[in-house]
């Protein structure tokens, strides 16, 4: 199936429908991120089963499984050696890798720019929790696709966010259309265009 850079799929897949229902039920109270993290960790513990449930990545993009004011769940797929500039989410986030590897650089403000302070490599079966204040950049260092389930404690698409220029690390407003173009350019490079 061809997937656009941002596509919402009906949940006819019983495995993912059950996963979404469990996450929605757990997303309450002060420990919502921890509760949802346990569910995500169980889901990606068997990366091959998750890959079968979601499908083999063939394009960079987002496949949305759930979107509400309190929770967003999607599969993000990265083409080989794809990069995404530093950005924030302004809500807690969870990333569970089901194929490939995702390298994250964690950043913090330093004057008019950012300073890197930690790097985290996520392998198949790994889950990372990011607080609402996190700023990170993402790289797929592999020569094959990477796929991860991303869960956010809010409406990821309706929340204004920030990003930082990859060359200067100067802050700029997040631009959804610009992010879509990054995914599309990655797909074009993969296709030789």
Secondary structure as the mmCIF struct_conf table of DSSP 4:
data_model
#
loop_
_struct_conf.conf_type_id
_struct_conf.id
_struct_conf.beg_label_comp_id
_struct_conf.beg_label_asym_id
_struct_conf.beg_label_seq_id
_struct_conf.end_label_comp_id
_struct_conf.end_label_asym_id
_struct_conf.end_label_seq_id
BEND BEND1 UNK A 5 UNK A 5
STRN STRN1 UNK A 6 UNK A 8
HELX_RH_AL_P HELX_RH_AL_P1 UNK A 14 UNK A 26
BEND BEND2 UNK A 29 UNK A 29
TURN_TY1_P TURN_TY1_P1 UNK A 30 UNK A 31
HELX_RH_AL_P HELX_RH_AL_P2 UNK A 32 UNK A 44
BEND BEND3 UNK A 45 UNK A 46
HELX_RH_AL_P HELX_RH_AL_P3 UNK A 47 UNK A 54
BEND BEND4 UNK A 59 UNK A 60
STRN STRN2 UNK A 61 UNK A 67
BEND BEND5 UNK A 69 UNK A 70
STRN STRN3 UNK A 72 UNK A 78
TURN_TY1_P TURN_TY1_P2 UNK A 80 UNK A 81
STRN STRN4 UNK A 83 UNK A 88
BEND BEND6 UNK A 90 UNK A 91
STRN STRN5 UNK A 93 UNK A 99
BEND BEND7 UNK A 100 UNK A 100
STRN STRN6 UNK A 101 UNK A 110
TURN_TY1_P TURN_TY1_P3 UNK A 111 UNK A 112
STRN STRN7 UNK A 113 UNK A 123
TURN_TY1_P TURN_TY1_P4 UNK A 124 UNK A 125
STRN STRN8 UNK A 127 UNK A 130
TURN_TY1_P TURN_TY1_P5 UNK A 132 UNK A 133
STRN STRN9 UNK A 135 UNK A 139
BEND BEND8 UNK A 142 UNK A 144
STRN STRN10 UNK A 146 UNK A 152
BEND BEND9 UNK A 153 UNK A 154
TURN_TY1_P TURN_TY1_P6 UNK A 156 UNK A 158
BEND BEND10 UNK A 159 UNK A 159
STRN STRN11 UNK A 162 UNK A 164
TURN_TY1_P TURN_TY1_P7 UNK A 166 UNK A 168
STRN STRN12 UNK A 171 UNK A 173
HELX_RH_AL_P HELX_RH_AL_P4 UNK A 176 UNK A 190
TURN_TY1_P TURN_TY1_P8 UNK A 191 UNK A 192
#
